[in-house]
Amino acid sequence: MSRTKNAKPGRILFVGSGPGNPDLLTVRAQNILVNATSAFVDPDVPSGVVALIGSAHAKAEPVPTRAGRKAAEAAAEAKEQEGPDVIRPALGEPAQVAKTLVAEAKTGVNVVRVVAGDPMSADAVLAEMGAVARTSVAFEVLPGIPSHAVVPSFAGMPIGSGHTVADVRGDVDWGALAAAPGPLVLNATAGHLAELSSALTEHGVAPQTPVAITVNGTTCAQRTIEATLATVNDLGSALTGPLVLTIGKVVTSRAKFSWWESRALYGWTILVPRTKDQAGDMSERLQSHGAIPREVPTIAVEPPRSPAQMERAVKGLVDGRYQWVVFTSTNAVRAVWEKFEEFGLDARAFSGVKIACVGDATAAKVRSFGVNPELLPSGEQSSLGLLEEFPPYDEVFDPVDRILLPRADIATETLSEGLRERGWEIDDVTAYRTVRAAPPPVETREMIKTGGFDAVCFTSSSTVRNLVGIAGKPHARTIVACIGPKTAETAIEFGLRVDVQPESASVPELVDALAAHAAQLRAEGALPPPRKKSRRSRS
């Protein structure tokens, strides 16, 4: 997009990121962030929200730039991290920030101003709005859900309609708070706990009144600690960052209504050794069970060294050389389709050819291109499962005896040998190469070796080999989950204990099986409650 002073001015959109969970963004706020081409971000905006910014643009990947208004020392570092025309630090006082926003908008782009919480609840942001309102540039406000409105619910406390909200980080009428009839929901920090405890007690609130302190509310790092008004200050040194306190009898309802922190994998840090473009589905499902996924790419997918094999294979498809195409991965589907596009072909190139897929994920990728596979294992989703149902070659009914098998350069021979035993001729073509990724940061390698990860999810033999190669073997106390028998076999060869293997080889089944395993261990008393478990994983 060209930017000139004569361009029609864009708008400035003040977007509230809410309490931390990206799922709590409004639909419009999420759409604006995803499609943003220019965004100014505050330091306390949650990383999950920052990751959405500009993600609709393939060549403008979001980078978590987190320099704040007064973080002058971090400005240089933030500048190095900011993405091209997408994310920039919001530096300076409100008037200066507003001046920068207006200047950017006058180049013709819509400018996104991202703040934590709700824009209308932050004095500095209100000052920015006031300065913008005095110019000719139009602006819009997209509210964010304030933390006090949702954190008690995520902590399992039904505060009802008669609760009282206050921010004790500023001026407080303690007498009015103490006289409030319903539960109190207070925004605070650890430094305010002593004053809060003494002031409410002095104004007549019983020292034994239950108090729940929630940190990192609505995220998978949320932790809620129960205390009383008399003991709340004893916890101050162990708490950092913004706190949400719920005070009153509703705290005793947590045993019944604590749904967020009671999920099977809650608080677990789980290693996801997958390529960046493949990790999203697994990470999202792990988060639905309460886990904190850490994505560590162990392999990178690259084109074959020579394109000749794939070019001959695509020509053979068009010429009717193959009776079947067998896909064993989504990468293979993508590689064939990219070659189609290179030659100006589309789904019609599969006319007269039957397609088999090794599992549901691969089949879904095929369907995304408008083609329905004829064969999919009904049982185990693996090469062995596909072989069990693959028809043998029949000279009478099969006009062609050849199968195209596009796959990785390091694929095992199980499938190709099994198909040959059934009478088929096989063109085993290298559709893509898997290469070992660069080693992860030292901190991650240390976590892998010392048990900092509660579990690791392996989705292929190559992820096992490459993880051990670039970072070492996971610690013995790390639970190992493998997607299928071949992956489990490789893990055992490397001396790992396989704890979890789903009945069906798919990412959703793998994650759900790990969650079921964790729930069973906890029911047997083999694991501490999830809210206390985070101490072990940090040690």
C-alpha positions in Angstrom: 0.0 0.0 0.0 1.5 3.4 -1.0 1.5 6.1 1.6 1.4 9.7 0.6 0.4 12.9 2.3 -2.4 13.3 -0.2 -4.0 10.0 0.6 -7.4 9.9 2.2 -6.8 9.7 6.0 -7.4 6.4 7.7 -9.0 5.8 11.0 -7.5 5.1 14.4 -9.0 2.1 16.2 -8.4 1.8 19.9 -8.7 -1.9 20.6 -9.0 -3.3 24.2 -7.3 -6.7 24.5 -9.3 -7.7 27.6 -7.9 -9.7 30.6 -5.5 -11.9 28.6 -7.4 -14.7 26.9 -7.6 -14.0 23.1 -10.9 -15.9 23.0 -12.5 -13.1 25.0 -11.9 -10.5 22.3 -14.9 -9.2 20.5 -15.4 -10.6 17.0 -14.8 -7.2 15.5 -11.6 -6.7 17.6 -10.3 -10.0 16.4 -10.9 -9.3 12.8 -9.3 -5.9 13.1 -6.2 -7.3 14.7 -5.8 -10.2 12.2 -6.1 -7.8 9.3 -4.0 -5.0 10.7 -1.2 -3.5 8.7 -0.1 -0.9 11.2 -0.4 -1.4 15.0 1.0 0.3 18.1 1.1 -2.0 21.1 1.5 -1.5 24.8 3.9 -3.6 26.8 1.2 -5.3 29.0 -0.9 -6.5 26.1 -0.9 -10.4 26.4 1.3 -12.3 24.0 -1.6 -14.4 22.7 -3.3 -11.2 21.5 -0.1 -9.8 20.0 0.3 -13.0 18.0 -3.0 -12.3 16.1 -1.8 -8.9 14.8 -1.3 -8.9 11.1 -1.6 -12.7 10.8 -3.9 -12.5 7.8 -0.9 -11.3 5.8 1.4 -14.1 4.7 4.4 -11.8 4.4 3.8 -9.8 7.5 4.2 -12.2 10.4 3.4 -10.7 13.8 6.3 -10.1 16.1 5.7 -9.6 19.8 7.2 -6.1 20.1 6.6 -5.1 23.7 8.2 -1.7 24.4 6.0 0.5 26.5 5.5 4.2 26.8 8.3 4.9 29.2 10.5 1.9 28.3 13.1 4.0 26.6 15.9 1.5 27.3 13.9 -1.2 25.5 13.2 0.9 22.5 16.2 -0.3 20.4 15.5 -3.9 21.1 11.8 -3.5 20.3 12.7 -1.8 17.0 14.7 -4.9 16.0 11.8 -7.1 16.7 9.0 -5.2 15.1 7.4 -6.6 12.0 7.3 -4.8 8.7 4.6 -2.2 8.8 2.6 -4.2 11.4 3.6 -3.9 15.0 5.4 -0.9 16.6 6.0 0.0 20.2 3.8 2.8 21.7 6.5 5.1 23.0 6.1 8.4 24.7 3.5 10.4 26.7 -0.1 10.4 25.6 0.2 13.6 23.5 3.2 12.2 21.7 1.6 8.8 21.1 -1.5 10.6 19.7 0.6 12.7 17.4 2.3 9.5 16.1 -1.0 7.8 15.5 -2.5 10.8 13.7 0.6 11.1 11.5 0.4 7.5 10.5 -3.3 7.7 9.8 -2.8 10.7 7.5 -0.7 8.5 5.2 -4.0 6.6 4.4 -3.8 3.5 6.6 -6.1 2.4 9.4 -4.0 2.5 12.6 -4.7 0.0 15.3 -3.9 1.1 18.9 -3.8 -2.0 21.2 -4.1 -1.6 24.9 -4.5 -4.0 27.8 -8.0 -4.3 29.3 -10.5 -1.7 28.2 -9.4 1.6 26.4 -12.1 3.6 28.3 -10.7 2.5 31.6 -7.1 3.7 31.2 -6.4 7.3 32.0 -3.4 7.5 29.7 -5.4 6.0 26.8 -8.2 8.4 27.4 -5.7 11.2 27.2 -4.6 9.9 23.8 -8.2 9.8 22.6 -8.7 13.3 23.7 -5.7 14.5 21.7 -6.9 12.5 18.7 -10.4 14.0 19.0 -9.0 17.4 18.6 -7.8 16.6 15.1 -9.6 15.8 11.9 -8.8 12.1 12.0 -11.7 9.8 12.8 -11.3 7.2 15.6 -13.2 4.2 16.9 -13.2 2.4 20.3 -13.5 -1.4 20.6 -14.0 -2.2 24.2 -12.2 -5.0 26.0 -13.7 -7.0 28.8 -12.4 -5.7 32.1 -10.7 -8.3 34.3 -13.0 -7.9 37.2 -16.0 -8.9 35.0 -14.7 -12.3 34.1 -11.8 -13.4 36.3 -14.0 -14.5 39.2 -16.0 -16.6 36.8 -12.9 -18.3 35.5 -11.9 -18.9 39.1 -15.2 -20.6 39.8 -16.9 -17.9 41.9 -20.5 -16.9 41.2 -20.4 -13.2 42.3 -24.1 -12.6 41.2 -25.5 -9.2 40.5 -25.0 -7.6 43.9 -21.2 -7.5 43.9 -19.1 -4.3 44.3 -16.1 -3.6 42.1 -13.1 -1.3 43.0 -9.5 -0.7 42.0 -7.5 -0.3 45.2 -4.4 0.8 43.2 -5.8 4.4 43.4 -7.8 6.4 45.9 -10.2 4.2 47.9 -13.3 4.8 50.1 -12.6 1.9 52.5 -15.6 2.6 54.6 -17.9 2.3 51.6 -16.3 -0.9 50.5 -16.6 -2.4 53.9 -20.3 -1.5 54.0 -21.1 -3.1 50.6 -23.6 -5.8 51.0 -22.4 -8.3 48.4 -19.0 -9.8 47.5 -16.1 -7.5 46.6 -14.0 -7.8 43.4 -10.9 -5.7 43.7 -8.0 -5.0 41.3 -4.8 -4.8 43.2 -1.1 -5.7 43.3 0.9 -7.5 46.0 2.0 -4.2 47.4 -1.6 -3.3 48.3 -2.5 -6.4 50.2 -1.3 -5.1 53.6 -3.3 -1.9 53.4 -6.3 -3.7 52.0 -6.3 -6.2 54.9 -5.9 -3.7 57.6 -8.3 -1.1 56.2 -11.2 -3.5 55.6 -10.7 -5.1 59.0 -10.6 -1.6 60.7 -13.9 -0.8 59.0 -15.7 -3.9 60.4 -15.1 -6.7 57.9 -14.4 -10.0 59.8 -10.7 -11.1 59.7 -12.0 -14.7 58.8 -13.7 -13.5 55.6 -12.7 -15.7 52.7 -10.4 -14.2 50.1 -9.4 -15.6 46.7 -6.5 -14.1 44.9 -6.2 -14.8 41.1 -3.1 -14.1 39.0 -2.9 -14.4 35.2 -6.7 -14.6 35.1 -8.4 -16.2 32.1 -5.1 -17.6 30.7 -3.7 -21.2 31.0 -1.3 -19.8 33.6 -4.1 -18.7 35.9 -3.6 -19.5 39.5 -6.1 -18.9 42.4 -5.0 -18.9 46.0 -7.5 -19.0 48.9 -6.8 -17.2 52.1 -8.7 -15.0 54.6 -8.6 -11.3 55.1 -6.3 -11.9 58.1 -3.8 -14.0 56.2 -3.9 -12.4 52.7 -0.8 -10.3 53.3 1.3 -13.4 54.1 1.0 -14.3 50.4 2.2 -11.0 49.0 5.9 -11.9 48.4 4.9 -14.9 46.2 2.6 -12.9 43.9 3.6 -10.6 41.0 1.7 -8.6 38.4 -2.0 -7.5 38.5 -4.2 -9.4 40.9 -7.9 -9.8 41.1 -9.2 -10.4 44.6 -12.7 -11.8 45.3 -13.8 -11.3 48.9 -16.8 -12.9 50.6 -18.7 -16.2 51.0 -18.7 -16.9 47.3 -15.1 -18.0 47.6 -16.3 -21.2 49.3 -18.1 -22.1 46.0 -14.8 -22.8 44.2 -14.9 -26.5 45.1 -18.2 -26.8 43.1 -17.7 -24.3 40.2 -13.9 -24.2 39.5 -14.2 -25.3 35.9 -11.2 -23.5 34.3 -8.4 -24.7 36.7 -9.9 -28.2 37.0 -9.2 -29.4 33.4 -7.2 -32.5 33.0 -4.0 -30.8 31.7 -4.4 -27.6 33.5 -1.0 -25.9 34.3 1.0 -28.5 32.4 3.8 -27.2 30.1 3.8 -29.5 27.1 6.5 -29.7 24.4 5.1 -29.7 20.9 7.9 -30.7 18.5 6.3 -29.8 15.2 7.0 -27.4 12.4 5.6 -24.0 12.9 2.8 -24.3 10.3 1.7 -27.7 11.7 1.7 -26.9 15.4 -1.4 -24.7 15.6 -4.1 -27.4 15.7 -2.3 -29.4 18.4 -1.5 -26.3 20.5 -5.1 -25.2 20.3 -6.4 -28.6 21.4 -3.9 -28.7 24.3 -5.0 -25.3 25.5 -8.6 -26.5 25.5 -7.6 -29.1 28.1 -5.8 -26.4 30.1 -2.2 -27.0 29.0 0.5 -24.5 28.1 2.0 -25.7 24.8 5.6 -24.8 23.9 6.2 -25.2 20.2 9.7 -26.3 19.3 10.2 -27.0 15.6 12.4 -30.1 15.1 12.0 -30.5 11.4 11.7 -28.1 8.4 10.0 -29.1 5.2 11.9 -28.3 2.0 11.4 -29.2 -1.7 13.3 -32.2 -3.1 16.8 -31.5 -4.4 15.8 -32.3 -7.9 12.3 -31.5 -9.3 12.5 -34.2 -12.0 10.9 -37.0 -10.1 7.8 -35.0 -9.1 7.5 -33.5 -12.6 7.5 -37.0 -14.1 4.9 -38.1 -11.5 2.5 -35.3 -12.3 2.9 -35.9 -16.0 2.1 -39.6 -15.3 -1.1 -38.5 -13.5 -2.3 -36.6 -16.5 -1.4 -39.4 -18.9 -3.3 -42.0 -16.9 -0.2 -43.9 -15.7 -1.6 -44.5 -12.2 -4.6 -46.3 -10.7 -4.1 -45.0 -7.2 -2.4 -42.0 -5.5 -1.6 -42.8 -1.8 -1.0 -39.8 0.5 0.7 -40.4 3.8 0.8 -36.8 5.1 -0.5 -33.3 4.6 2.9 -32.2 3.4 2.7 -34.7 0.6 -0.7 -33.4 -0.4 0.6 -29.8 -0.3 3.7 -30.7 -2.4 1.6 -32.4 -5.2 -0.8 -29.5 -5.3 2.0 -26.9 -5.5 3.4 -28.9 -8.5 -0.1 -28.8 -10.0 -0.2 -25.0 -9.7 3.2 -24.8 -11.2 1.9 -26.6 -14.3 -1.4 -24.8 -14.4 -3.4 -27.9 -13.3 -6.3 -28.3 -10.9 -8.3 -31.1 -9.3 -9.3 -32.4 -12.7 -5.8 -33.9 -13.0 -7.0 -36.6 -10.5 -9.8 -37.6 -13.0 -9.9 -41.4 -13.2 -7.4 -41.8 -10.4 -8.4 -43.3 -7.0 -7.0 -41.6 -3.8 -6.1 -43.3 -0.5 -5.1 -41.4 2.6 -3.4 -42.7 5.7 -5.5 -40.7 8.2 -8.2 -38.1 8.8 -5.9 -35.1 8.8 -4.4 -36.1 5.4 -7.9 -36.8 4.0 -9.1 -33.3 5.2 -6.2 -31.7 3.4 -7.2 -33.6 0.2 -10.8 -32.5 0.6 -9.7 -28.9 1.0 -8.7 -29.0 -2.7 -12.1 -30.3 -3.7 -11.3 -34.0 -4.0 -12.8 -36.8 -2.0 -10.5 -39.8 -1.2 -11.8 -43.3 -2.0 -10.0 -45.1 0.8 -9.3 -44.2 4.4 -8.4 -46.7 7.2 -11.5 -47.5 9.4 -9.3 -48.7 12.2 -5.7 -47.7 13.0 -4.7 -44.6 11.1 -1.3 -45.6 10.0 0.5 -47.3 7.1 -0.3 -50.7 8.6 -4.0 -49.7 9.0 -4.2 -48.6 5.4 -2.5 -51.8 4.2 -5.1 -53.9 6.0 -7.8 -52.4 3.9 -6.0 -51.8 0.6 -7.3 -54.0 -2.2 -4.8 -56.3 -4.0 -4.2 -55.8 -7.7 -6.8 -57.5 -9.9 -5.8 -58.1 -13.5 -9.5 -58.2 -14.6 -10.9 -55.1 -12.7 -7.8 -52.9 -12.5 -6.9 -51.3 -15.8 -3.6 -50.0 -14.5 -1.3 -51.7 -12.0 0.7 -48.7 -10.8 0.5 -46.6 -7.6 2.0 -43.1 -7.1 3.3 -42.8 -3.5 4.6 -39.2 -3.0 6.1 -38.8 0.4 9.1 -37.6 2.5 12.7 -38.6 1.6 13.1 -40.4 5.0 9.8 -42.4 4.9 9.9 -46.0 5.9 9.4 -48.9 3.5 6.5 -50.5 5.3 3.8 -49.1 3.0 5.6 -49.5 -0.3 6.6 -53.1 0.5 3.1 -54.0 1.6 1.6 -52.6 -1.6 4.1 -54.6 -3.7 3.1 -57.7 -1.8 -0.5 -57.0 -3.0 0.6 -57.1 -6.6 1.0 -53.4 -7.3 3.9 -51.6 -9.0 5.0 -48.6 -7.0 6.4 -45.2 -8.0 7.9 -44.1 -4.6 8.5 -40.4 -5.3 10.3 -37.9 -3.0 7.7 -35.1 -2.8 9.5 -33.2 0.0 12.5 -33.4 2.2 12.5 -33.2 6.0 15.6 -31.5 7.4 16.6 -31.1 11.0 15.7 -27.7 12.5 18.2 -25.5 14.3 18.5 -26.3 18.1 16.1 -24.5 20.3 17.3 -21.8 22.9 19.4 -22.9 25.8 16.5 -22.4 28.2 14.3 -24.8 26.2 17.1 -27.5 26.0 17.6 -27.3 29.7 13.9 -27.7 30.3 13.8 -30.8 28.1 16.8 -32.4 29.9 15.7 -31.6 33.5 12.0 -32.4 33.3 10.7 -28.8 32.9 8.2 -30.2 30.5 5.4 -32.2 32.0 4.8 -34.1 28.7 5.9 -34.3 25.1 3.7 -35.1 22.1 5.4 -36.9 19.2 3.6 -37.1 15.9 6.2 -38.9 13.8 9.4 -40.9 14.0 11.3 -37.9 12.6 10.1 -35.7 15.4 11.6 -38.2 17.9 14.9 -38.5 16.1 15.3 -34.8 15.5 14.3 -33.7 19.0 16.9 -36.0 20.5 19.4 -34.8 17.9 18.9 -31.0 18.5 18.0 -30.9 22.2 18.7 -34.3 23.9 16.3 -36.9 25.4 13.4 -35.7 27.5 13.8 -36.3 31.2 12.5 -39.6 32.6 9.7 -37.9 34.5 8.3 -36.3 31.3 5.3 -38.1 30.0 5.8 -39.3 26.4 2.8 -39.5 24.1 3.2 -41.0 20.6 0.6 -40.7 17.8 1.0 -44.2 16.5 2.9 -47.5 16.7 5.8 -46.5 14.4 6.4 -43.3 16.3 6.2 -45.3 19.6 8.7 -47.8 18.2 11.2 -45.1 17.4 10.8 -43.5 20.8 11.5 -46.8 22.5 14.6 -47.3 20.3 15.9 -44.0 21.7 15.4 -45.2 25.2 12.1 -43.3 26.0 9.2 -44.7 27.9 6.0 -44.4 25.9 3.1 -43.6 28.3 0.3 -42.7 25.9 -0.7 -43.9 22.5 -4.2 -43.3 21.1 -6.3 -46.0 19.4 -6.5 -43.8 16.3 -3.5 -42.1 15.0 -4.6 -38.4 14.8 -3.6 -35.2 16.6 -7.0 -34.8 18.3 -7.0 -38.4 19.5 -3.4 -38.0 20.7 -4.1 -34.9 22.8 -7.4 -36.3 24.2 -5.6 -39.6 25.1 -2.9 -37.5 27.0 -5.7 -35.6 28.8 -7.4 -38.9 29.8 -4.1 -40.3 31.0 -3.5 -37.2 33.2 -7.0 -37.4 34.6 -6.5 -41.1 35.5 -3.2 -40.4 37.2 -4.7 -37.6 39.2 -7.7 -39.8 40.2 -5.2 -42.4 41.4 -3.3 -39.9 43.4 -0.2 -40.1 41.3 -0.3 -36.4 40.5 -0.9 -33.4 42.8 -3.9 -31.2 42.1 -3.4 -29.0 39.0 -3.3 -25.7 40.9 -0.3 -26.8 43.0 1.5 -28.6 40.2 3.0 -25.5 38.6 5.5 -25.3 41.5 7.1 -28.5 40.4 7.3 -27.6 36.8 9.0 -24.3 37.7 11.6 -25.9 39.9 
